[in-house]
Amino acid sequence: MPHETRDEVIDFVTDWSEKTELAPARFAGWLGIQRSQLTRWRERYGKANEHNGKIPRDHWILDAERQAILDFFDKHPLEGYRRLTYMMLDQDIVAVSPATVYRVLSAAGRLDRWQRGPSKKGTGFQQPDGPHRHWHVDIAYINLAGTFYYLCSVLDGYSRYIVHWDLRESMTERDVECILQRARELFPGARPRIVTDNGPQFIARDFKEFIRVAGMTHVRISPGYPQSNGKLERWHKTFKSTALRPAAPSTIDEARRVTADFVEHYNARRLHSAIGYIAPVDKLAGREAAIFVERDRKLEAARELRRQRRELARRHQTHHHPNQTCPPASP
């Protein structure tokens, strides 16, 4: 606001406050001006507006780091800013916080502007406190050149690790039992609770008997509420949008190769937002604490390096441009 307009507001508030014997803050509130703002304007009454920007702090990022963030985003445009942050941190590209990455991308116009509503994901459901407590099982339709196939996936609810999967031309309760049995063979000591929807394969009497004989338990989600199995629903959505549709396989053998490659990437390399932006295999193995400590170390080291560089730049500037006057010449 120009200082002339600011001073006019102060004069108006002061004049009417004296006439009505009402507090100036009340008039300011009616004008939509906060009390603290009115106080600052009074302190600057009669003064012209001048630059009063904050002094750059030592931990602010360098131009090269800002450009590195933009370049990395251009290479991974489909990733969110938080996942990008930890990908760059783990790959030693640049060590900054998610807020810094957001500000850089936002200032460069790289982020979308639509706002998501608050998520109710996970409410009303007791989350597992360790690996192999919950295995989510679900079946998705896969369209290959006009022919539908069935993808059955088994996901660990704690780590989001894909325990096992299979792509078949049919998916009866016997097929699901075979897939679960293979998952149990991969992790012999696991006795998870199986979480499914109410599909015909999961309510069949033979499937219930299989669960009992295998020493596992079974819980079905509430009818009409697929969000209860949202972890696996999300996996299938990510797989289809990220891997299956871009690859566009035309045969079941091609689709199996695409699925196998993406599952390996998803389990071992892709950083998952729901588990602190680490890979599911690291969460499954209990390595998250060490990863978080290493990230904190890198961030602290980067802050210290920036501080040293700025200090060196200040000393260099002072050495070449000393702020002093020359002594008078001798007579």
Residue, then its C-alpha position, 0 to 999 in steps of 0.5 A: m500500500p502506498h504510504e500516502t494511503r496508509d497515512e490517510v487510513i491512520d488519520f481517518v481512524t484517529d479522527w473518528s476515534e476522538k469524535t466517538e471516544l471508541a478505541p482505534a482498534r474497533f474502527a480498524g476491525w471494521l475496515g478489515i485491518q488487524r490490530s497488529q497491522l494498525t500498530r505497524w502503520r502507526e510506527r511508520y506514519g509519515k515515512a515512505n515505503e522502502h525495501n525491508g526484505k529479509i536478509p538471506r539466511d545461510h541455509w537458503i539453497l543455492d542457485a545451482e541447487r534450485q536448478a538441480i531440483l527443476d532438472f530432476f523434476d523434469k526427469h520425473p514429472l509424474e512424481g509428487y514433490r515429497r517423493l522427489t525430495y527423498m529421491m533426490l536426497d537418497q541419490d545425493i542430488v540435493a539435500v533440502s526439505p519437502a517445503t523447499v522443493y514445493r516452493v521451488l517448483s511452485a515458483a517455477g509453475r511446475l505444480d498443479r493448482w487444484q486442491r484435494g479434499p481432506s482424505k478419510k483414508g485409514t479411519g476406522f481401521q486398525q493398522p498393523d504394527g508389523p510386517h505380515r500381520h495383514w495381507h490384503v488380497d484382491i482381483a483386478y480385471i486386465n484388458l489385453a487387446g479386448t480380452f479380459y484377464y485377472l490379476c490377483s495380488v497379495l499386499d502386506g498391509y504394513s510395508r505395502y510390499i507385494v508379497h506375490w501376484d499372478l495373472r491368469e485367464s480365470m480366477t476361481e477360489r482354487d486359483v486364489e488359494c494357489i496364489l496365497q499358498r505360494a505367498r506363504e511358501l515365500f514367507p513360511g513363518a507368516r500367519p497373517r490375517i487375510v483382508t478381502d472384499n466380498g467377491p465370490q472367490f472369498i466367500a466360498r466354503d472351500f476358501k474358508e476351509f483353506i484359511r482355517v487349515a493354513g492357520m490364518t484368519h480372514v476378515r471381509i470388508s464392509p459391503g459397499y465400502p471398498q476403501s477398507n481395502g484401499k491399499l490394494e485398490r491403490w496398488h492396482k490403480t498405480f500399476k495400471s496407470t504407470a506400467l500397464r497402459p503405457a506399455a500396452p501389452s497385447t498378450i498375457d506373456e507380455a503383460r506378465r513381463v510388464t507386471a514382473d518388472f513393475v513389481e520389482h521396481y515398486n517393491a525395491r526402488r519406488l518410494h512410497s508416500a504412505i510409509g515415509y517415502i522409503a521403498p516397501v522392501d526397506k520397510l519390510a526389512g525394518r531399515e526405515a530408522a537407518i534411512f531416516v537417520e542418514r537423510d537427517r545427516k545429509l540435510e544437516a551436512a548440506r546446511e553446514l556446507r551452504r553456511q560455509r560457502r556463504e561465509l566464504a563468499r562474504r569474506h571474498q566480497t569484503h576482501h575485494h570491496p573493503n568498505q572504507t575511505c582512503p586516507p587524506a593525501s599528505p601535504 
